[in-house]
Amino acid sequence: MTKRNDISLSIARDVQAEGAPRAWQRMLSGRRLDLLDPSPADIEIDDIAHGLARVARWNGQTLGDHALSVAQHVLIVESIAAERNPRWQSEWRLAALLHDAAEYVVGDLISPFKNAIGLDYKSFEVRLLQAIHRRFGLPATLPAPVSAEIKAADSIAAFYEATVLAGFEVEEALAFFGAPGGISPALAEQMSSLQPLPARDAQQRLLSRFAELASAT
């Protein structure tokens, strides 16, 4: 089925639901993603990269001329996870790169707000991420050891983002994110001088890295 036909089917679903509250997000690709029942057919990496490059980590409360984008964050997490797991196959590295991909639709809510909203938000986010995984040939639910390693890499990234850019004291970051272990001195030094990228650069780097990993998966 062609991309045009896929988009036509998506629009047809919207027409059939005319009169109901709108529950879809229109993407620049022309896709319309049903937020209540996300279909892998309506998910495109170009939309994900564009959105994540314009979603700010830490609610924008970071140093620098540019926001630290989720696109840059997932690149960081993938590099940390890959260094900690040098024998990983490419699909797990792709999963690390896409671990926050749902935020291209839902945004990057800070943890305190997620906790206030409760489990309904989390279940919505998980359902969308599962659709993203299926779209790109990944298991809907990752193996527990892989998920644990991605979470560990995410916490390491958060520690450095917090202390380098978001104004956290080291002791405070240690309490929330734990000690950033398991990475080389070279990567730790690179993280210690972290600088936010312009949105366009982060978007292009994410697309390039996705293409490399997807072609090897």
Residue pairs with C-beta under 8 A, 6 or more apart in sequence:
6 31
6 41
6 42
7 30
7 31
7 32
9 41
10 31
10 32
10 34
10 39
10 41
10 42
11 32
13 32
13 34
14 24
14 32
23 34
23 35
23 36
24 32
24 33
24 34
24 35
25 32
25 33
25 35
25 105
26 32
27 33
27 42
27 44
27 47
28 46
28 47
28 50
29 44
29 46
29 47
31 42
31 43
31 44
31 47
32 42
33 39
33 42
33 43
33 105
34 42
35 105
35 124
35 128
38 127
38 128
38 131
39 131
40 131
40 132
40 134
40 135
41 135
43 131
43 132
43 135
45 136
45 207
45 210
45 214
46 207
47 104
48 98
48 101
48 104
48 132
48 206
49 71
49 203
49 206
49 207
49 210
50 104
50 203
51 103
51 104
51 105
52 69
52 70
52 71
52 74
52 100
52 101
52 103
52 104
52 202
52 203
52 206
53 69
53 70
53 71
53 72
53 199
53 200
53 202
53 203
53 206
54 69
54 199
55 69
55 70
55 71
55 103
55 104
55 107
55 108
56 62
56 67
56 68
56 69
56 70
56 108
57 67
57 68
57 69
57 70
57 73
57 108
57 161
58 68
58 110
58 161
58 162
58 165
58 166
59 108
59 110
60 67
61 166
61 167
62 68
62 161
62 165
62 166
62 196
63 164
63 165
63 166
63 167
63 196
64 165
64 195
64 196
65 196
66 196
66 197
66 198
66 199
67 196
67 199
68 161
68 165
68 194
68 196
69 196
69 197
69 199
69 202
70 100
70 103
70 104
70 108
71 199
71 202
71 203
71 205
71 206
72 196
72 197
72 202
72 205
73 100
73 157
73 161
74 96
74 97
74 98
74 99
74 100
74 101
74 206
75 97
75 202
75 205
75 206
75 209
76 157
76 160
76 161
76 191
76 194
77 96
77 97
77 99
77 100
77 150
77 153
77 154
77 157
78 93
78 96
78 97
78 153
78 209
79 187
80 153
80 156
80 157
80 183
80 187
81 88
81 92
81 93
81 96
81 149
81 150
81 152
81 153
82 88
82 93
82 96
83 183
83 184
83 187
84 149
84 152
84 153
84 182
84 183
85 92
85 149
88 146
89 217
90 213
90 216
90 217
91 137
91 138
91 217
92 142
92 146
92 149
93 213
94 136
94 138
94 210
94 213
94 214
94 217
95 133
95 138
95 142
95 146
95 150
96 149
96 150
96 153
97 206
97 209
97 210
97 213
98 129
98 132
98 133
98 136
98 138
99 129
99 150
99 154
100 108
101 129
101 132
102 125
102 128
102 129
102 132
105 128
106 121
106 124
106 125
106 128
109 117
109 121
114 121
114 122
130 140
130 141
133 139
133 140
133 142
134 140
136 214
136 217
137 217
142 150
152 182
155 177
155 178
155 180
156 177
156 180
156 181
156 182
156 183
156 191
157 191
158 173
158 176
158 177
159 173
159 174
159 177
159 178
159 179
159 180
160 180
160 191
160 192
160 194
161 194
162 168
162 172
162 173
162 176
162 177
163 169
163 170
163 173
164 191
164 192
164 193
164 194
165 194
165 196
168 176
180 188
180 191
183 191
197 205
